[in-house]
Amino acid sequence: MNNNKDLLFQYDSSDYMVNSITTCYKGFFSINKYTLTHRTFDGQNSDLISREVFERGDAVVLMPYDPIKDVVVLNEQFRVGAINRDYSPWLVEFIAGMFGENEDPIDAAIREAKEEANLDVAPENVFHIMNYLSSPGGTTEQLHLYGAIIDSDGVGGVHGLAEESEDIKIHVMKREQAMELLAQGKINNGVTIIALQWLALNVDRLRSKYVK
C-alpha cells in the first residue's frame, strides 16, 4: 500500500479482502454474491460489503476498417437488452462475441468475423486498440477491442450461426455516415461508440499507411 493520499491509484489488489463468494445462479452466465472489505481513502478498512456480480466472462470486439475506401463494416441485429427502450432493439454494432475456452483474443476476433459477417481476416491485419471494463459496478466482463484492416469488396449479406439464433445484417458504411449516426444517437451501444471515437482520433494515421 502507498501511503500518499494524493497519489492517483494509491491502492491495488493487495488492499481488499474477499470474505466469501456464494453462487446465486448458474446457467449460461452466473451471478455470484461477494462479501468483502477494502481500504478506504482515510486509511481505514470499509465495513463488510455485499454485492451481487454478473459473471459474464470476457468478450472480444472487432472493428473492420477499409482504409482505401474509408469504410467500416457494421452489424445490425436484435438485442433483447434493448427491448424496454423507446428506440428500436435492432442495434448497429461492430463484430463481437465471447471467448472460447483458452481461446486467444485475436483468434476469437477472427472467428467471430467469419461467423457474423462471412469476413476473412488475416491475423497480421488485426491490431489491438484497448481493453476496458464494460460496467464494473455490476459485472466482471472485460472487453478486448481490436481493429482489422480489410478489403470491403463483396462484403455484405445476412449471416450468423443458426444454433445461436443469430440473424445479422451486414452494412458496409462510409466512415462519415457512421459518425453521423453516432452524432444522431442512432449508434447507442458503448463499444461501438468507443471504437468509432477511437477511429476519429486515429484515422489519418491509419490511412497514411495504406493510401498513397
C-alpha positions, -999 to +999 in steps of 0.1 A: +000+000+000+012+035-008+005+060+020+005+091-002-032+102+000-028+125-030-015+098-053-038+085-081-043+048-078-028+047-044-044+013-037-040-020-056-051-057-055-035-061-021-058-036-005-091-056-005-101-089+011-128-113-002-145-130+027-168-153+007-183-159-027-217-176-030-232-187-063-268-173-066-274-185-102-255-206-127-266-211-163-250-198-195-239-170-173-235-169-135-244-145-107-222-146-076-226-128-043-194-114-029-188-103+007-156-082+010-138-053+027-114-028+011-092+001+022-109+035+024-092+068+014-088+077+051-065+047+055-091+026+074-110-006+063-145-005+050-174-022+066-183-057+052-198-051+018-222-075+000-226-073-038-242-095-065-220-097-096-229-108-131-201-132-141-204-128-179-168-136-189-146-116-213-156-107-248-138-096-280-149-068-303-136-062-339-138-030-359-133-039-396-119-009-415-111-005-451-087+024-453-087+027-491-124+032-493-126+047-458-155+025-448-163+004-417-183-029-415-211-028-390-237-054-379-274-049-373-291-074-350-318-077-325-308-073-288-331-084-261-315-060-236-328-030-256-365-041-258-377-018-230-364+014-245-381+039-268-359+031-297-356+000-319-340-030-303-322-037-336-288-022-328-259-012-351-227-027-337-192-040-345-185-077-346-184-091-311-185-124-292-174-144-262-141-162-259-140-199-263-122-219-236-085-209-237-090-190-269-066-162-278-085-129-283-072-124-319-083-159-328-117-152-313-120-119-332-111-137-365-136-165-358-164-141-349-157-121-381-163-152-402-194-163-382-211-129-381-200-113-414-185-141-435-154-119-434-120-134-438-095-115-416-057-122-417-041-122-383-014-098-394-041-072-402-055-073-367-044-046-342-051-040-306-070-008-296-077-012-258-092-034-231-118-019-208-144-030-182-179-027-196-198-020-163-176-027-133-202-018-108-221-050-115-202-073-139-167-087-143-168-085-181-138-070-198-140-061-235-109-067-257-113-042-286-094-047-318-094-032-353-088-050-386-076-037-419-098-053-446-108-051-482-145-044-482-152-056-517-180-082-517-188-078-480-224-078-471-255-101-467-271-117-437-251-141-416-248-157-381-249-191-365-283-208-366-275-227-334-271-194-316-303-179-332-282-152-349-297-131-376-271-105-385-274-080-414-240-066-426-236-029-435-206-016-453-207+021-445-187+052-452-169+064-420-186+098-423-220+081-423-212+061-393-200+092-375-233+110-384-253+081-370-232+084-339-239+121-336-276+115-341-276+089-312-286+061-336-255+041-326-260+037-289-240+008-276-208+015-257-182-005-275-192+008-310-192+044-297-157+039-282-144+022-314-158+050-337-144+077-314-110+060-314-112+058-352-120+095-355-088+103-335-066+079-354-080+077-390-053+099-405-025+078-391-042+046-403-049+058-438-014+072-442-001+036-442-023+024-470-035+054-491-007+066-514 
